[in-house]
């Protein structure tokens, strides 16, 4: 039997077995019409996108009306996903980071619009003006001028949080301050460290104490090891169409941007709080004003949502757009091996959480689209067909080196390139001979994070890493008149000098 057919049969069987015995709340009858056939939709969509396991939760009018696990925690093994299965929630962490900071705002320890140097005087960006004016709102709304995803790898290289903060002054600021939306995990790391300093404990501990514990999220945690406290946790899956396999789980490099571990059941608590003006079960975790601030647009980011709202906006830890006239709050996330999404429609008091144990899949967005059409109205557009097209775009992220048709031989031999280089942002990079003349090995930073360097054309080489979420890049080497290599430049990694 072909592997793909066997995989589909396993997924369907596991999902149907679990759906027959999974959690269903007493409140579901109020949404019965909206949820008719929803189990079948989720099961079919999982199969279509080859997702081994997922959890889906829906909150309506402060009640959990739908909460189910589907499929398996690990492909080929019997353990099923249930509402209490632990997942990494990836960048949905940013929404929780904004909430944790919001509790400090409520206490008067922080302010969204006070320059961060007020709280952290030693902090600096490359531009003195940005240093003196950047606020928590700027960092959380991705409007500092930092380049998209720049500095993400710092957390893998063995630097302490303090050392990473010091290195932020070497990040480029290619965009105007407060002029452009550019997604920055580094910005969230900085914001998390500001909060940690003002609360005299780590971002992990303050997030646990200020959000996860007050919400009674007993199986959640901001420390990555929370995932492994018992066997009821997922493993990561990835791969291209028809070739889904188990892969190593990726740990978020910059904690405040993606490190929280949670479950479907626990995440419905977050939805309840944010849909109920910061209150859950009579406990006011966030003030109504702070919830409003988190959901307020801080910058117009452009087209967003399934209908491509041209006025899509970035808020604090989340995004906003309109769907058939209804304002929707959304945050999604991705790490190597997991996808996640939370959706809130505040005026209708409904919300959705979807977490899946596979990367490079639009499955969460497909469920989102169906949820919005069931709870708001049918759009008249085949949104599922659009997601299938989007899936092709996700698979295109599995990039390899682009070799130009007129590729040229190197003028600098690999033996001359081998050696040690230093750069301001990332530190020390060691290049060693590889298995052949066109391949070298790379060790970066104090942890000697390993990578591979392949010749592309001329004196330009392609740098890649074992984790496909780490940014690839091209390094162009230069030599002096005597032929000695002096260093290299890279749009992705900056300039390095020969040590």
ZAGUSE-804497 format. One record per residue (C-alpha): residue number from 1; residue in one letter; x, y negated, z. Coordinates in steps of 0.2 Angstrom, whole numbers, plus 5000, padded with zeros to 4 digits. Example, Ala and Ser with C-alpha at 12.3 -4.5 7.8 and 13.67 -1.06 7.14 Angstrom:
// residues 2
atom num=1&residu=A&px=5062&py=5022&pz=5039
atom num=2&residu=S&px=5068&py=5005&pz=5036
// end
This chain:
// residues 499
atom num=1&residu=X&px=5000&py=5000&pz=5000
atom num=2&residu=X&px=5007&py=4983&pz=4995
atom num=3&residu=X&px=5014&py=4973&pz=5011
atom num=4&residu=X&px=5002&py=4958&pz=5007
atom num=5&residu=X&px=4986&py=4969&pz=5007
atom num=6&residu=X&px=4992&py=4978&pz=5023
atom num=7&residu=X&px=4995&py=4961&pz=5031
atom num=8&residu=X&px=4978&py=4954&pz=5026
atom num=9&residu=X&px=4970&py=4970&pz=5033
atom num=10&residu=X&px=4979&py=4969&pz=5049
atom num=11&residu=X&px=4974&py=4950&pz=5051
atom num=12&residu=X&px=4956&py=4953&pz=5047
atom num=13&residu=X&px=4955&py=4968&pz=5059
atom num=14&residu=X&px=4963&py=4959&pz=5074
atom num=15&residu=X&px=4953&py=4944&pz=5071
atom num=16&residu=X&px=4936&py=4953&pz=5070
atom num=17&residu=X&px=4940&py=4964&pz=5086
atom num=18&residu=X&px=4945&py=4948&pz=5096
atom num=19&residu=X&px=4930&py=4938&pz=5090
atom num=20&residu=X&px=4919&py=4951&pz=5097
atom num=21&residu=X&px=4925&py=4950&pz=5114
atom num=22&residu=X&px=4932&py=4932&pz=5116
atom num=23&residu=X&px=4927&py=4918&pz=5127
atom num=24&residu=X&px=4911&py=4909&pz=5124
atom num=25&residu=X&px=4904&py=4896&pz=5135
atom num=26&residu=X&px=4887&py=4894&pz=5142
atom num=27&residu=X&px=4886&py=4877&pz=5134
atom num=28&residu=X&px=4888&py=4883&pz=5116
atom num=29&residu=X&px=4869&py=4885&pz=5113
atom num=30&residu=X&px=4868&py=4866&pz=5112
atom num=31&residu=X&px=4879&py=4867&pz=5096
atom num=32&residu=X&px=4873&py=4883&pz=5089
atom num=33&residu=X&px=4867&py=4875&pz=5073
atom num=34&residu=X&px=4883&py=4866&pz=5070
atom num=35&residu=X&px=4893&py=4882&pz=5074
atom num=36&residu=X&px=4883&py=4895&pz=5064
atom num=37&residu=X&px=4896&py=4905&pz=5054
atom num=38&residu=X&px=4911&py=4896&pz=5061
atom num=39&residu=X&px=4919&py=4912&pz=5068
atom num=40&residu=X&px=4918&py=4919&pz=5050
atom num=41&residu=X&px=4925&py=4903&pz=5043
atom num=42&residu=X&px=4940&py=4903&pz=5055
atom num=43&residu=X&px=4944&py=4921&pz=5052
atom num=44&residu=X&px=4943&py=4920&pz=5033
atom num=45&residu=X&px=4954&py=4904&pz=5033
atom num=46&residu=X&px=4967&py=4912&pz=5044
atom num=47&residu=X&px=4967&py=4926&pz=5031
atom num=48&residu=X&px=4969&py=4915&pz=5016
atom num=49&residu=X&px=4983&py=4905&pz=5024
atom num=50&residu=X&px=4991&py=4921&pz=5031
atom num=51&residu=X&px=4991&py=4915&pz=5049
atom num=52&residu=X&px=4994&py=4929&pz=5062
atom num=53&residu=X&px=4986&py=4921&pz=5077
atom num=54&residu=X&px=4977&py=4905&pz=5082
atom num=55&residu=X&px=4966&py=4897&pz=5096
atom num=56&residu=X&px=4952&py=4885&pz=5092
atom num=57&residu=X&px=4942&py=4875&pz=5105
atom num=58&residu=X&px=4928&py=4862&pz=5104
atom num=59&residu=X&px=4922&py=4850&pz=5117
atom num=60&residu=X&px=4905&py=4841&pz=5116
atom num=61&residu=X&px=4898&py=4829&pz=5129
atom num=62&residu=X&px=4911&py=4834&pz=5142
atom num=63&residu=X&px=4908&py=4852&pz=5140
atom num=64&residu=X&px=4918&py=4866&pz=5131
atom num=65&residu=X&px=4906&py=4872&pz=5118
atom num=66&residu=X&px=4918&py=4884&pz=5109
atom num=67&residu=X&px=4934&py=4892&pz=5114
atom num=68&residu=X&px=4941&py=4907&pz=5105
atom num=69&residu=X&px=4957&py=4916&pz=5101
atom num=70&residu=X&px=4959&py=4925&pz=5084
atom num=71&residu=X&px=4972&py=4937&pz=5078
atom num=72&residu=X&px=4988&py=4943&pz=5086
atom num=73&residu=X&px=5002&py=4935&pz=5095
atom num=74&residu=X&px=5015&py=4944&pz=5085
atom num=75&residu=X&px=5012&py=4952&pz=5068
atom num=76&residu=X&px=5012&py=4971&pz=5068
atom num=77&residu=X&px=5009&py=4971&pz=5087
atom num=78&residu=X&px=4993&py=4974&pz=5096
atom num=79&residu=X&px=4993&py=4959&pz=5108
atom num=80&residu=X&px=4979&py=4947&pz=5104
atom num=81&residu=X&px=4978&py=4928&pz=5105
atom num=82&residu=X&px=4965&py=4923&pz=5118
atom num=83&residu=X&px=4961&py=4906&pz=5126
atom num=84&residu=X&px=4975&py=4907&pz=5138
atom num=85&residu=X&px=4989&py=4912&pz=5126
atom num=86&residu=X&px=5003&py=4900&pz=5128
atom num=87&residu=X&px=5009&py=4891&pz=5112
atom num=88&residu=X&px=5021&py=4876&pz=5109
atom num=89&residu=X&px=5010&py=4862&pz=5104
atom num=90&residu=X&px=5024&py=4853&pz=5095
atom num=91&residu=X&px=5021&py=4834&pz=5091
atom num=92&residu=X&px=5004&py=4835&pz=5099
atom num=93&residu=X&px=5016&py=4832&pz=5114
atom num=94&residu=X&px=5017&py=4814&pz=5109
atom num=95&residu=X&px=4999&py=4811&pz=5113
atom num=96&residu=X&px=5002&py=4818&pz=5131
atom num=97&residu=X&px=5018&py=4808&pz=5132
atom num=98&residu=X&px=5008&py=4792&pz=5129
atom num=99&residu=X&px=4995&py=4797&pz=5142
atom num=100&residu=X&px=5009&py=4801&pz=5155
atom num=101&residu=X&px=5016&py=4783&pz=5151
atom num=102&residu=X&px=4999&py=4777&pz=5153
atom num=103&residu=X&px=4998&py=4782&pz=5171
atom num=104&residu=X&px=5013&py=4772&pz=5175
atom num=105&residu=X&px=5005&py=4757&pz=5166
atom num=106&residu=X&px=4989&py=4759&pz=5177
atom num=107&residu=X&px=5001&py=4758&pz=5192
atom num=108&residu=X&px=5009&py=4743&pz=5186
atom num=109&residu=X&px=5026&py=4751&pz=5184
atom num=110&residu=X&px=5027&py=4749&pz=5166
atom num=111&residu=X&px=5018&py=4738&pz=5152
atom num=112&residu=X&px=5015&py=4742&pz=5134
atom num=113&residu=X&px=5021&py=4725&pz=5128
atom num=114&residu=X&px=5036&py=4721&pz=5139
atom num=115&residu=X&px=5053&py=4723&pz=5131
atom num=116&residu=X&px=5061&py=4740&pz=5136
atom num=117&residu=X&px=5077&py=4732&pz=5141
atom num=118&residu=X&px=5067&py=4725&pz=5156
atom num=119&residu=X&px=5066&py=4742&pz=5163
atom num=120&residu=X&px=5083&py=4749&pz=5155
atom num=121&residu=X&px=5095&py=4735&pz=5154
atom num=122&residu=X&px=5109&py=4745&pz=5147
atom num=123&residu=X&px=5099&py=4751&pz=5132
atom num=124&residu=X&px=5103&py=4745&pz=5114
atom num=125&residu=X&px=5099&py=4747&pz=5096
atom num=126&residu=X&px=5111&py=4742&pz=5082
atom num=127&residu=X&px=5101&py=4726&pz=5079
atom num=128&residu=X&px=5102&py=4714&pz=5095
atom num=129&residu=X&px=5085&py=4706&pz=5090
atom num=130&residu=X&px=5077&py=4723&pz=5090
atom num=131&residu=X&px=5086&py=4727&pz=5106
atom num=132&residu=X&px=5079&py=4712&pz=5115
atom num=133&residu=X&px=5061&py=4714&pz=5109
atom num=134&residu=X&px=5057&py=4732&pz=5106
atom num=135&residu=X&px=5042&py=4738&pz=5118
atom num=136&residu=X&px=5034&py=4754&pz=5122
atom num=137&residu=X&px=5021&py=4750&pz=5110
atom num=138&residu=X&px=5033&py=4748&pz=5096
atom num=139&residu=X&px=5042&py=4765&pz=5101
atom num=140&residu=X&px=5025&py=4775&pz=5102
atom num=141&residu=X&px=5018&py=4767&pz=5086
atom num=142&residu=X&px=5033&py=4771&pz=5076
atom num=143&residu=X&px=5036&py=4753&pz=5071
atom num=144&residu=X&px=5054&py=4749&pz=5077
atom num=145&residu=X&px=5062&py=4750&pz=5060
atom num=146&residu=X&px=5071&py=4766&pz=5063
atom num=147&residu=X&px=5072&py=4778&pz=5048
atom num=148&residu=X&px=5060&py=4793&pz=5048
atom num=149&residu=X&px=5067&py=4808&pz=5058
atom num=150&residu=X&px=5084&py=4800&pz=5061
atom num=151&residu=X&px=5093&py=4806&pz=5075
atom num=152&residu=X&px=5082&py=4822&pz=5077
atom num=153&residu=X&px=5097&py=4833&pz=5078
atom num=154&residu=X&px=5105&py=4825&pz=5093
atom num=155&residu=X&px=5096&py=4836&pz=5105
atom num=156&residu=X&px=5104&py=4852&pz=5098
atom num=157&residu=X&px=5122&py=4846&pz=5099
atom num=158&residu=X&px=5125&py=4848&pz=5118
atom num=159&residu=X&px=5123&py=4829&pz=5123
atom num=160&residu=X&px=5115&py=4824&pz=5140
atom num=161&residu=X&px=5100&py=4813&pz=5139
atom num=162&residu=X&px=5111&py=4798&pz=5145
atom num=163&residu=X&px=5123&py=4802&pz=5131
atom num=164&residu=X&px=5109&py=4803&pz=5118
atom num=165&residu=X&px=5102&py=4786&pz=5124
atom num=166&residu=X&px=5119&py=4778&pz=5122
atom num=167&residu=X&px=5120&py=4785&pz=5104
atom num=168&residu=X&px=5104&py=4777&pz=5099
atom num=169&residu=X&px=5113&py=4761&pz=5096
atom num=170&residu=X&px=5121&py=4769&pz=5081
atom num=171&residu=X&px=5104&py=4773&pz=5072
atom num=172&residu=X&px=5101&py=4763&pz=5057
atom num=173&residu=X&px=5086&py=4751&pz=5056
atom num=174&residu=X&px=5083&py=4751&pz=5037
atom num=175&residu=X&px=5065&py=4744&pz=5039
atom num=176&residu=X&px=5059&py=4727&pz=5046
atom num=177&residu=X&px=5054&py=4727&pz=5064
atom num=178&residu=X&px=5036&py=4729&pz=5066
atom num=179&residu=X&px=5034&py=4729&pz=5047
atom num=180&residu=X&px=5032&py=4748&pz=5043
atom num=181&residu=X&px=5027&py=4764&pz=5050
atom num=182&residu=X&px=5041&py=4777&pz=5050
atom num=183&residu=X&px=5039&py=4793&pz=5061
atom num=184&residu=X&px=5052&py=4793&pz=5074
atom num=185&residu=X&px=5055&py=4807&pz=5087
atom num=186&residu=X&px=5070&py=4796&pz=5093
atom num=187&residu=X&px=5058&py=4783&pz=5098
atom num=188&residu=X&px=5048&py=4795&pz=5108
atom num=189&residu=X&px=5064&py=4801&pz=5117
atom num=190&residu=X&px=5068&py=4783&pz=5121
atom num=191&residu=X&px=5050&py=4780&pz=5128
atom num=192&residu=X&px=5051&py=4796&pz=5138
atom num=193&residu=X&px=5067&py=4791&pz=5146
atom num=194&residu=X&px=5061&py=4773&pz=5150
atom num=195&residu=X&px=5046&py=4782&pz=5159
atom num=196&residu=X&px=5058&py=4794&pz=5168
atom num=197&residu=X&px=5069&py=4780&pz=5174
atom num=198&residu=X&px=5054&py=4770&pz=5182
atom num=199&residu=X&px=5047&py=4786&pz=5190
atom num=200&residu=X&px=5063&py=4792&pz=5196
atom num=201&residu=X&px=5061&py=4810&pz=5189
atom num=202&residu=X&px=5063&py=4818&pz=5172
atom num=203&residu=X&px=5051&py=4816&pz=5158
atom num=204&residu=X&px=5047&py=4834&pz=5160
atom num=205&residu=X&px=5043&py=4833&pz=5179
atom num=206&residu=X&px=5033&py=4817&pz=5177
atom num=207&residu=X&px=5022&py=4824&pz=5163
atom num=208&residu=X&px=5019&py=4839&pz=5173
atom num=209&residu=X&px=5014&py=4829&pz=5189
atom num=210&residu=X&px=5005&py=4815&pz=5181
atom num=211&residu=X&px=4995&py=4824&pz=5167
atom num=212&residu=X&px=4996&py=4843&pz=5167
atom num=213&residu=X&px=4993&py=4846&pz=5185
atom num=214&residu=X&px=4979&py=4833&pz=5188
atom num=215&residu=X&px=4970&py=4841&pz=5173
atom num=216&residu=X&px=4972&py=4858&pz=5181
atom num=217&residu=X&px=4981&py=4864&pz=5165
atom num=218&residu=X&px=4988&py=4879&pz=5175
atom num=219&residu=X&px=4996&py=4888&pz=5160
atom num=220&residu=X&px=5004&py=4872&pz=5153
atom num=221&residu=X&px=5021&py=4864&pz=5156
atom num=222&residu=X&px=5033&py=4851&pz=5149
atom num=223&residu=X&px=5048&py=4862&pz=5152
atom num=224&residu=X&px=5051&py=4874&pz=5137
atom num=225&residu=X&px=5053&py=4889&pz=5148
atom num=226&residu=X&px=5035&py=4888&pz=5153
atom num=227&residu=X&px=5031&py=4898&pz=5136
atom num=228&residu=X&px=5039&py=4913&pz=5144
atom num=229&residu=X&px=5032&py=4914&pz=5161
atom num=230&residu=X&px=5022&py=4930&pz=5156
atom num=231&residu=X&px=5019&py=4941&pz=5141
atom num=232&residu=X&px=5004&py=4931&pz=5135
atom num=233&residu=X&px=5013&py=4920&pz=5123
atom num=234&residu=X&px=5015&py=4919&pz=5104
atom num=235&residu=X&px=5030&py=4922&pz=5094
atom num=236&residu=X&px=5035&py=4911&pz=5079
atom num=237&residu=X&px=5031&py=4916&pz=5061
atom num=238&residu=X&px=5036&py=4908&pz=5044
atom num=239&residu=X&px=5040&py=4912&pz=5026
atom num=240&residu=X&px=5033&py=4909&pz=5009
atom num=241&residu=X&px=5016&py=4915&pz=5002
atom num=242&residu=X&px=5015&py=4934&pz=5004
atom num=243&residu=X&px=5031&py=4935&pz=5014
atom num=244&residu=X&px=5026&py=4931&pz=5032
atom num=245&residu=X&px=5039&py=4936&pz=5045
atom num=246&residu=X&px=5044&py=4934&pz=5063
atom num=247&residu=X&px=5056&py=4920&pz=5065
atom num=248&residu=X&px=5065&py=4912&pz=5080
atom num=249&residu=X&px=5054&py=4899&pz=5089
atom num=250&residu=X&px=5061&py=4882&pz=5088
atom num=251&residu=X&px=5064&py=4872&pz=5104
atom num=252&residu=X&px=5060&py=4853&pz=5102
atom num=253&residu=X&px=5077&py=4844&pz=5101
atom num=254&residu=X&px=5070&py=4828&pz=5108
atom num=255&residu=X&px=5058&py=4833&pz=5123
atom num=256&residu=X&px=5046&py=4819&pz=5124
atom num=257&residu=X&px=5042&py=4821&pz=5106
atom num=258&residu=X&px=5037&py=4839&pz=5105
atom num=259&residu=X&px=5041&py=4850&pz=5120
atom num=260&residu=X&px=5025&py=4853&pz=5129
atom num=261&residu=X&px=5018&py=4871&pz=5130
atom num=262&residu=X&px=5000&py=4874&pz=5132
atom num=263&residu=X&px=4985&py=4885&pz=5128
atom num=264&residu=X&px=4968&py=4882&pz=5120
atom num=265&residu=X&px=4959&py=4882&pz=5136
atom num=266&residu=X&px=4971&py=4869&pz=5144
atom num=267&residu=X&px=4970&py=4858&pz=5129
atom num=268&residu=X&px=4951&py=4856&pz=5130
atom num=269&residu=X&px=4955&py=4847&pz=5147
atom num=270&residu=X&px=4965&py=4834&pz=5137
atom num=271&residu=X&px=4950&py=4832&pz=5125
atom num=272&residu=X&px=4938&py=4830&pz=5139
atom num=273&residu=X&px=4948&py=4817&pz=5148
atom num=274&residu=X&px=4951&py=4806&pz=5133
atom num=275&residu=X&px=4933&py=4808&pz=5127
atom num=276&residu=X&px=4927&py=4803&pz=5145
atom num=277&residu=X&px=4936&py=4787&pz=5148
atom num=278&residu=X&px=4951&py=4795&pz=5157
atom num=279&residu=X&px=4940&py=4806&pz=5169
atom num=280&residu=X&px=4938&py=4824&pz=5171
atom num=281&residu=X&px=4927&py=4833&pz=5184
atom num=282&residu=X&px=4926&py=4816&pz=5194
atom num=283&residu=X&px=4944&py=4813&pz=5194
atom num=284&residu=X&px=4950&py=4797&pz=5186
atom num=285&residu=X&px=4967&py=4802&pz=5178
atom num=286&residu=X&px=4968&py=4787&pz=5167
atom num=287&residu=X&px=4959&py=4771&pz=5167
atom num=288&residu=X&px=4946&py=4767&pz=5154
atom num=289&residu=X&px=4957&py=4752&pz=5149
atom num=290&residu=X&px=4972&py=4763&pz=5146
atom num=291&residu=X&px=4962&py=4776&pz=5136
atom num=292&residu=X&px=4956&py=4762&pz=5125
atom num=293&residu=X&px=4974&py=4755&pz=5123
atom num=294&residu=X&px=4980&py=4772&pz=5118
atom num=295&residu=X&px=4967&py=4774&pz=5104
atom num=296&residu=X&px=4969&py=4756&pz=5098
atom num=297&residu=X&px=4977&py=4753&pz=5081
atom num=298&residu=X&px=4994&py=4746&pz=5083
atom num=299&residu=X&px=4999&py=4746&pz=5065
atom num=300&residu=X&px=4991&py=4750&pz=5048
atom num=301&residu=X&px=5000&py=4765&pz=5041
atom num=302&residu=X&px=4990&py=4768&pz=5025
atom num=303&residu=X&px=4980&py=4782&pz=5018
atom num=304&residu=X&px=4975&py=4795&pz=5031
atom num=305&residu=X&px=4962&py=4809&pz=5035
atom num=306&residu=X&px=4954&py=4821&pz=5024
atom num=307&residu=X&px=4945&py=4807&pz=5014
atom num=308&residu=X&px=4961&py=4796&pz=5012
atom num=309&residu=X&px=4955&py=4781&pz=5022
atom num=310&residu=X&px=4966&py=4767&pz=5015
atom num=311&residu=X&px=4966&py=4759&pz=5032
atom num=312&residu=X&px=4973&py=4773&pz=5042
atom num=313&residu=X&px=4982&py=4767&pz=5058
atom num=314&residu=X&px=4995&py=4773&pz=5070
atom num=315&residu=X&px=4990&py=4771&pz=5088
atom num=316&residu=X&px=5000&py=4776&pz=5104
atom num=317&residu=X&px=5004&py=4795&pz=5102
atom num=318&residu=X&px=4990&py=4797&pz=5089
atom num=319&residu=X&px=4983&py=4791&pz=5073
atom num=320&residu=X&px=4966&py=4784&pz=5068
atom num=321&residu=X&px=4955&py=4784&pz=5052
atom num=322&residu=X&px=4937&py=4784&pz=5047
atom num=323&residu=X&px=4927&py=4799&pz=5040
atom num=324&residu=X&px=4911&py=4794&pz=5033
atom num=325&residu=X&px=4910&py=4779&pz=5044
atom num=326&residu=X&px=4915&py=4787&pz=5060
atom num=327&residu=X&px=4932&py=4783&pz=5068
atom num=328&residu=X&px=4942&py=4799&pz=5071
atom num=329&residu=X&px=4958&py=4800&pz=5082
atom num=330&residu=X&px=4970&py=4814&pz=5077
atom num=331&residu=X&px=4987&py=4820&pz=5081
atom num=332&residu=X&px=4995&py=4835&pz=5073
atom num=333&residu=X&px=5012&py=4844&pz=5076
atom num=334&residu=X&px=5024&py=4856&pz=5069
atom num=335&residu=X&px=5039&py=4866&pz=5075
atom num=336&residu=X&px=5047&py=4880&pz=5066
atom num=337&residu=X&px=5034&py=4894&pz=5069
atom num=338&residu=X&px=5019&py=4884&pz=5075
atom num=339&residu=X&px=5006&py=4871&pz=5069
atom num=340&residu=X&px=4994&py=4861&pz=5080
atom num=341&residu=X&px=4981&py=4848&pz=5079
atom num=342&residu=X&px=4969&py=4839&pz=5090
atom num=343&residu=X&px=4954&py=4829&pz=5084
atom num=344&residu=X&px=4943&py=4817&pz=5093
atom num=345&residu=X&px=4927&py=4808&pz=5087
atom num=346&residu=X&px=4925&py=4796&pz=5102
atom num=347&residu=X&px=4908&py=4789&pz=5098
atom num=348&residu=X&px=4901&py=4806&pz=5096
atom num=349&residu=X&px=4910&py=4813&pz=5111
atom num=350&residu=X&px=4916&py=4828&pz=5102
atom num=351&residu=X&px=4934&py=4835&pz=5100
atom num=352&residu=X&px=4944&py=4849&pz=5092
atom num=353&residu=X&px=4960&py=4858&pz=5096
atom num=354&residu=X&px=4968&py=4871&pz=5084
atom num=355&residu=X&px=4985&py=4879&pz=5088
atom num=356&residu=X&px=4992&py=4892&pz=5076
atom num=357&residu=X&px=5008&py=4903&pz=5077
atom num=358&residu=X&px=5014&py=4899&pz=5059
atom num=359&residu=X&px=5023&py=4885&pz=5052
atom num=360&residu=X&px=5021&py=4878&pz=5034
atom num=361&residu=X&px=5002&py=4880&pz=5034
atom num=362&residu=X&px=4988&py=4868&pz=5032
atom num=363&residu=X&px=4977&py=4880&pz=5042
atom num=364&residu=X&px=4974&py=4867&pz=5056
atom num=365&residu=X&px=4969&py=4854&pz=5044
atom num=366&residu=X&px=4957&py=4866&pz=5035
atom num=367&residu=X&px=4948&py=4869&pz=5052
atom num=368&residu=X&px=4948&py=4851&pz=5055
atom num=369&residu=X&px=4939&py=4847&pz=5039
atom num=370&residu=X&px=4926&py=4860&pz=5042
atom num=371&residu=X&px=4924&py=4853&pz=5060
atom num=372&residu=X&px=4922&py=4835&pz=5054
atom num=373&residu=X&px=4909&py=4840&pz=5041
atom num=374&residu=X&px=4899&py=4850&pz=5053
atom num=375&residu=X&px=4899&py=4837&pz=5067
atom num=376&residu=X&px=4898&py=4821&pz=5056
atom num=377&residu=X&px=4891&py=4826&pz=5039
atom num=378&residu=X&px=4896&py=4834&pz=5023
atom num=379&residu=X&px=4907&py=4824&pz=5013
atom num=380&residu=X&px=4901&py=4830&pz=4996
atom num=381&residu=X&px=4919&py=4834&pz=4991
atom num=382&residu=X&px=4927&py=4851&pz=4991
atom num=383&residu=X&px=4939&py=4847&pz=5006
atom num=384&residu=X&px=4945&py=4865&pz=5007
atom num=385&residu=X&px=4951&py=4865&pz=4988
atom num=386&residu=X&px=4961&py=4849&pz=4993
atom num=387&residu=X&px=4969&py=4859&pz=5007
atom num=388&residu=X&px=4974&py=4873&pz=4995
atom num=389&residu=X&px=4983&py=4860&pz=4985
atom num=390&residu=X&px=4991&py=4852&pz=5000
atom num=391&residu=X&px=4997&py=4870&pz=5005
atom num=392&residu=X&px=5007&py=4870&pz=4989
atom num=393&residu=X&px=5016&py=4854&pz=4995
atom num=394&residu=X&px=5020&py=4862&pz=5012
atom num=395&residu=X&px=5028&py=4877&pz=5003
atom num=396&residu=X&px=5038&py=4864&pz=4993
atom num=397&residu=X&px=5047&py=4860&pz=5009
atom num=398&residu=X&px=5057&py=4876&pz=5008
atom num=399&residu=X&px=5070&py=4866&pz=4999
atom num=400&residu=X&px=5087&py=4872&pz=4993
atom num=401&residu=X&px=5101&py=4862&pz=4986
atom num=402&residu=X&px=5098&py=4852&pz=4970
atom num=403&residu=X&px=5111&py=4855&pz=4957
atom num=404&residu=X&px=5111&py=4842&pz=4943
atom num=405&residu=X&px=5112&py=4849&pz=4925
atom num=406&residu=X&px=5128&py=4840&pz=4922
atom num=407&residu=X&px=5136&py=4846&pz=4938
atom num=408&residu=X&px=5155&py=4842&pz=4939
atom num=409&residu=X&px=5169&py=4851&pz=4947
atom num=410&residu=X&px=5177&py=4844&pz=4963
atom num=411&residu=X&px=5192&py=4833&pz=4962
atom num=412&residu=X&px=5196&py=4836&pz=4980
atom num=413&residu=X&px=5199&py=4855&pz=4984
atom num=414&residu=X&px=5190&py=4863&pz=4999
atom num=415&residu=X&px=5206&py=4866&pz=5007
atom num=416&residu=X&px=5209&py=4847&pz=5008
atom num=417&residu=X&px=5192&py=4844&pz=5015
atom num=418&residu=X&px=5194&py=4856&pz=5029
atom num=419&residu=X&px=5197&py=4848&pz=5046
atom num=420&residu=X&px=5189&py=4837&pz=5060
atom num=421&residu=X&px=5179&py=4821&pz=5057
atom num=422&residu=X&px=5171&py=4809&pz=5069
atom num=423&residu=X&px=5155&py=4798&pz=5067
atom num=424&residu=X&px=5147&py=4786&pz=5079
atom num=425&residu=X&px=5130&py=4794&pz=5080
atom num=426&residu=X&px=5133&py=4813&pz=5080
atom num=427&residu=X&px=5151&py=4814&pz=5086
atom num=428&residu=X&px=5163&py=4827&pz=5080
atom num=429&residu=X&px=5161&py=4838&pz=5065
atom num=430&residu=X&px=5173&py=4852&pz=5061
atom num=431&residu=X&px=5174&py=4859&pz=5043
atom num=432&residu=X&px=5181&py=4876&pz=5041
atom num=433&residu=X&px=5184&py=4887&pz=5026
atom num=434&residu=X&px=5170&py=4898&pz=5021
atom num=435&residu=X&px=5168&py=4914&pz=5011
atom num=436&residu=X&px=5172&py=4906&pz=4995
atom num=437&residu=X&px=5179&py=4890&pz=4987
atom num=438&residu=X&px=5161&py=4883&pz=4986
atom num=439&residu=X&px=5155&py=4886&pz=5004
atom num=440&residu=X&px=5162&py=4880&pz=5020
atom num=441&residu=X&px=5156&py=4882&pz=5038
atom num=442&residu=X&px=5152&py=4867&pz=5049
atom num=443&residu=X&px=5152&py=4865&pz=5068
atom num=444&residu=X&px=5144&py=4849&pz=5075
atom num=445&residu=X&px=5144&py=4840&pz=5092
atom num=446&residu=X&px=5150&py=4847&pz=5109
atom num=447&residu=X&px=5139&py=4862&pz=5107
atom num=448&residu=X&px=5147&py=4866&pz=5090
atom num=449&residu=X&px=5130&py=4868&pz=5082
atom num=450&residu=X&px=5133&py=4878&pz=5066
atom num=451&residu=X&px=5129&py=4874&pz=5048
atom num=452&residu=X&px=5134&py=4877&pz=5030
atom num=453&residu=X&px=5142&py=4866&pz=5017
atom num=454&residu=X&px=5140&py=4871&pz=4999
atom num=455&residu=X&px=5148&py=4862&pz=4984
atom num=456&residu=X&px=5135&py=4852&pz=4974
atom num=457&residu=X&px=5144&py=4841&pz=4961
atom num=458&residu=X&px=5160&py=4831&pz=4960
atom num=459&residu=X&px=5166&py=4828&pz=4978
atom num=460&residu=X&px=5148&py=4829&pz=4985
atom num=461&residu=X&px=5143&py=4844&pz=4996
atom num=462&residu=X&px=5126&py=4850&pz=5003
atom num=463&residu=X&px=5125&py=4852&pz=5021
atom num=464&residu=X&px=5111&py=4863&pz=5028
atom num=465&residu=X&px=5107&py=4872&pz=5045
atom num=466&residu=X&px=5099&py=4888&pz=5051
atom num=467&residu=X&px=5084&py=4879&pz=5057
atom num=468&residu=X&px=5074&py=4873&pz=5041
atom num=469&residu=X&px=5067&py=4859&pz=5051
atom num=470&residu=X&px=5084&py=4851&pz=5053
atom num=471&residu=X&px=5087&py=4838&pz=5040
atom num=472&residu=X&px=5098&py=4843&pz=5026
atom num=473&residu=X&px=5110&py=4831&pz=5018
atom num=474&residu=X&px=5123&py=4827&pz=5005
atom num=475&residu=X&px=5141&py=4822&pz=5010
atom num=476&residu=X&px=5152&py=4813&pz=4998
atom num=477&residu=X&px=5171&py=4814&pz=5002
atom num=478&residu=X&px=5184&py=4801&pz=4998
atom num=479&residu=X&px=5203&py=4802&pz=4997
atom num=480&residu=X&px=5217&py=4789&pz=4997
atom num=481&residu=X&px=5230&py=4787&pz=4983
atom num=482&residu=X&px=5241&py=4800&pz=4990
atom num=483&residu=X&px=5226&py=4812&pz=4990
atom num=484&residu=X&px=5223&py=4814&pz=5008
atom num=485&residu=X&px=5205&py=4815&pz=5013
atom num=486&residu=X&px=5200&py=4800&pz=5023
atom num=487&residu=X&px=5182&py=4804&pz=5027
atom num=488&residu=X&px=5164&py=4805&pz=5020
atom num=489&residu=X&px=5148&py=4796&pz=5018
atom num=490&residu=X&px=5130&py=4802&pz=5019
atom num=491&residu=X&px=5113&py=4794&pz=5018
atom num=492&residu=X&px=5107&py=4806&pz=5031
atom num=493&residu=X&px=5122&py=4807&pz=5043
atom num=494&residu=X&px=5131&py=4791&pz=5041
atom num=495&residu=X&px=5150&py=4789&pz=5039
atom num=496&residu=X&px=5163&py=4800&pz=5046
atom num=497&residu=X&px=5181&py=4797&pz=5047
atom num=498&residu=X&px=5195&py=4810&pz=5047
atom num=499&residu=X&px=5201&py=4813&pz=5064
// end
